[in-house]
Amino acid sequence: MMVGITLTLGGVLGLLLGVLLYATRPGGLFANRLVSGVLNLFVNFFRPIPFVIFIAAMQPLARLVVGIGIGNRAMIFALVLAAMFGISRLVEQNLVTVPPGVIEAARSMGASRWRILFTVVVPEGLGPLILGYSFAFVAIVDMTAIAGAIGGGGLGAFAQQYGYRQFDPWVTWTAVVIIVAIVQVGQGLGNLAARRVMRR
């Protein structure tokens, strides 16, 4: 549940932020040096922070927004923010690969900048975007393992609490195998969807 909520909310927010990063960059459809600079500074400031430090730093904001600084709600809040920053950069980098000729062709047919952005650029970059989201899914599963640091739950916290700390390798490895299986299924579905989109 934690991964699903994070991927959904973080994915949508990351997509919006990534599209803004792409559209306002120099030479972009809505090129704006000031907005682009502020957005890049914002993303570059938060994205490199190690997640175990990030969740501690976000505790005051989590108390303000979700009403508590520990537990699953606070963990999901920190995960969504971390996912948003990471996914936004993935979105920007994938949209940059859309051939400029496609955009120019749409311009020559009189399409508006908003229409080019959402009916040409985003659909053209959809295949790589799906692969990027598959990568983000794996990263989010990895980050949830730290949930126990602030009293959150999940398989990673279960493995640490009942496996590692109680010296029970069977519990640890059972949780590890389940996590690996979830990641493999998620990655496989992402690869399949990306292949189908790119073959159209």
N, C-alpha and C positions, 0 to 999 in steps of 0.2 A: 504494500500500500504506500509506504514511504517513497519508494522509487517511482511508482506510478504518478503520485501527486507531484513530485518534484519534476519529473520529465514533462508532465503536462504544463504546469505553471511556468517552470523555468524555460521550457521549450518555447512557449508563446512569447514570454517576455524577452527571451534571448533572440527570437526571430525578429521582433519589432526593433530591438536595439541594434541588431546586426544589419537590418535593412536601412536604418537611419545612418549607421556608420558607412555603409556602402554608398547611399544616395548623396551624402554631404561631403564625401571625400573629394579632393581636387580632381576636376574633370568629370565628376559624377553628375547625375541628372539634376540634383539640387545642390550643387557645389556651394559650400559655405565654410570658409576657413575657420571662423570663430566656433561655430557649432561643432564642426568636425574635430577641432582641437580640444574642445571641452569634453566631448564624448570619448575621444581616445585617451585623454588624461584620466577620466573617470574609470574606464575599463582597465587601463594599464595599471592603475593604482591598486585596484581590488583583486584582479585576476591572479597575480603571482603569490598572494598570501597563502601560506600552507593552511590546509583546511582546519587542522586541529587548533591553529591560532585564530583562524577566521571565525569559528563558532564561538570562541571566547570573546572576541572583539564585538561580535554582533549581539551578545546577550542583552545589553541595555536597549538596543533597538527592538530586539525580539520582545522584551517586556512591554515596550511601548505599543507594538503592533499586535502581538498575539496574546499579550497579558501575562506571559511567563517566560523565564529565562532558561529553564531546564525542561527535560522531557521531550516527548516526540514532537509536540507543536513547535517548540523552539528549534529543534533539530531540522524539521521540515522547512521552517522559515530560513535558516542558514543555508540549507541545501538549495532551496529555490534561488536565493541570491547568488550563490556560488555558481550554480548551473547557468543562470542568466548571463553572467559575465563570460563564462567559458564558451557557451553556445553562441553568443553574439559575435565573438571573433571567428568562430567556425563559419557562421552564416556569411559574414563579410568576405572572408577568404574564398568561399565557394562561389559567391555571386560575382566576384571579380573575374572569375574564369569564363563568364558568359562572353562569347565572341562579340566584339564591338560592332561587327558587320550586321548582326541581328538587330541591335539597338538602332543603328543607322537606318536599316530597312524600315523599321517601325516608324521612325521619325519622318522618313520620306513619304510615308503614307498618311501623315498628318496626325498620328497618335499623340495624345497629351503625355506629359512626363509621368503623371500618376498611372496612366493606363500602361505605359511602357514598363514601369516598375513592377506592377502587380499582374500584368497579363503576358509580359514577355520575359523580363529578367528573372523573376522568382520561378515561373514554370520551367524556364530553360535550365536553371540551376537546381532543379528539384532532385535529380538523381544523386549528385554529389552531396546535396543537403541531407538526404536520407542516410547516406553513409556517415556524414558528420554527426547526425543524431544517434546513430548506432554507437559511434565512438563515445558520445556523451553519456549514453545509457550505461556503458561499461564503467566510465569514470564515476557516475553517480552511485552505482552499486559499490564501488571501491570506497567512496566517501562515507557511505552509510555504516561502514565497519567502525567508524569512530563515534557512532551514536552513544555508546556506553559512557563516553567521557562526560556527557551532560545528562546522564540518566535516561537516555533514549533506548528504544528497543530495537528489534530486528535480528537477523541471523548473525551478523557480525558481532553485535553486542552479546548475543547468546553464546557464541563460540568463545568469546573472551571470558565471560563471567563463569560459564559452567564447564568450559573445556580448558582453556589456558590457565586460569587462576586456580582451578581445582585439580589441575594435573591429570585431566582425563583426555588423552589423545583421541579416543574414539569419538567423543562429542565434537572436538575441534575438527577432526577430519571429515566427520559426517556433514557438519555445517559448511566446510570448505567445498566438498563435492557438490552439495546442493547449490551453493553460490556459483560455482564454475558452470554447472548445468544451466542455471538461469541465464548467465552471461552468454553461453554458447547458443541457447535458443534465441535470445534477443539479437545477438549479432547475426545469426543465420537468417532470421526474419528480415532484418535490415538489409542484408546483402541481396536477398531474394526480391524485396520490394524495389531496391535501387536498380537491379538488373532489368526488371520489367519496365520501369519508368524510362530508363535510358534506351531501351530497344524500340520505344514507340516512335 
